[in-house]
Amino acid sequence: MIPIAGDLIANTVGKVVDKLTEHYLPATMSEVEKAEFKLEARRLATEEYKTAIADVQGARSLAMKESEGAPGWTRVLTVTHRPVWSFLILALFAWTVLAPYMGFPNIALNEIHKDIMQTVIVFYFGGRTIEKAASVVKGQVKARS
C-alpha cells in the first residue's frame, strides 16, 4: 500500500471502526472479542482499498495498451486536448474581461457559458493537481524500495 495514503486510510478506517464498535456491538462482548472484530474490520477495509487501487491501475494499463496501436494524431490528442481546451477557455475569459477596456466588442456570456468555463478550469487544474500528487507519492514509494 502507498505509505501516505495507506496511513490516511488506516487512520480513517480505524476511527470509523472504533465508533461503530462502540455504538453497535453488544456490551456483553468481551474486550478481546471487540479487539478481534476491530482488527478484522480494518483488514477487510484495507483489502477493499487495495482492490480498488488495483482496478484503477488495471484500467490505466489497459488504456495504455489500447493506445499503442492507435494512429499518431490520436496520441497527440490524448496529451494536448486538455491544455488546448483550457487555454481557449482562459483566452475567452480574458477577452470578456479585457475587451471593454481596450475598445473591442464584448462577448456576452450567459450562465451556461460560465458554468462550462468553470467546469473546464476546475477539471484541468484539479486533474493536474491529482496527477502531480500521485507522481510525488509514487516517487516516494520508489525511493523507499
N, C-alpha and C positions, 0 to 999 in steps of 0.2 A: 504494500500500500504506500502511496505517496506520503512522506512523513508529515508535512504540514497539514495537508487535507485529512490524512488519517488521524492525526491528533485532534483536529477540529471535530471530525465525525465521532470519534471515540468519546470526546468530552460531551458533545451534544447528546449522543445516544445514551451515555451514562446518566446524564441528568434526567432525560425523559424516562428511562427505565426506572430510576430511583423514585421519581414522582409517581409513576404508575404502580409500582410495587407497594409504596406506602398507602396508596388510596384503594387499590383493588384486591390485594392479597389478604386473605383472612388473618386475623390477629392470632389465630391458633397455630399458624405455621411457625415452625422454629426458625431461628436466625440462620441456621445452616441451610435450610431449605430455601429461604429467601435469597441468600447469597448465591446458591446454585442456580436459582431461577434468573437472577440478575445477570450472572455470568453467561448463561445460555442465551438470554435475550440480546445481550451485547454481541455475542458471537454471531447470532443469526442476522443482526442488523449489519454487522461488518461484512458478512458474506454477501448480503444483498447489495451493499455498496460496491464490493469488488465485482460482482456480476454486472452491475450497471456500467461500471467503467470499462469492463471487457467488451460489452456490447457496443459502446461508443467507439472504442478502438477498432473493433471488427468492422464497423460501418465505415470508418475512415480508410482502413486498408482496402476494403472492397472498392470504395470510390476511387482510390488511387490506382488500383489495378484496372478498373474500367476505363480510366482516362489515359492509360498508357497507349492504347491503340487509336486514340481519337486524333482527328486532324489537328494541325498546329494552331489554327485560328481558334479552336475551342479551348485549347490550353491557355492561350493568351487571354481569352475572356474570363477564365476562372481566376486569373490573377488580377486583371485590370478592371473588371466590371464594377466592383465596389468603390475603388478610389475615383474612377471616372465619374460615376453617378454622383458620388458625394461632392466632388469638386464642381460639377454642374449645378447641383442644388445650392452649394455655397456661393457660387457666382450669381445665381438668380437672386439669392437672399441679399447679397451685397448690392446688386443692381437696384433692388427695391428700396434699399436704404439710401444709397448714394445718388441715384439718378435725379431726384428732385433738386438736390443741392448743386448739381452740375448742369442743370438746364435740359436734361434729357427726359423723354416721356416716361412716365411712371407705369409700372405694370401692376394692375390691380389684382391682388390675390384674395381669394375667399378662404373660409375656414378649412375646406377640404385641401386646398393647396398648402396651407400652413401645417395641417396635420401630416401630410405626406412628407413635407420637408423636415419636420421634426422627427418623424419616424426614420427617415433615411439617415439623418445625422446621428440619432441615438444608436441605431444599429451599427453604423460604421464605427463610431468611437467605442461603443460598448463591445463590439466584436473584437476590435483591435486590442482593447484592454484585456479581454479574456485570453486572447492568443498570447499576448506578451506575458501575462501572469503564468499561463501554463508552461511557456517556454522557460521561464525563470525556475519554476518548480521542477520541471524535468531536468534542467541543468544542475540543480542542487542534488537531485537523486543520482544522476550520473557521476557527479563529483564524489559522492559518498561511496559509490560502488567500487 
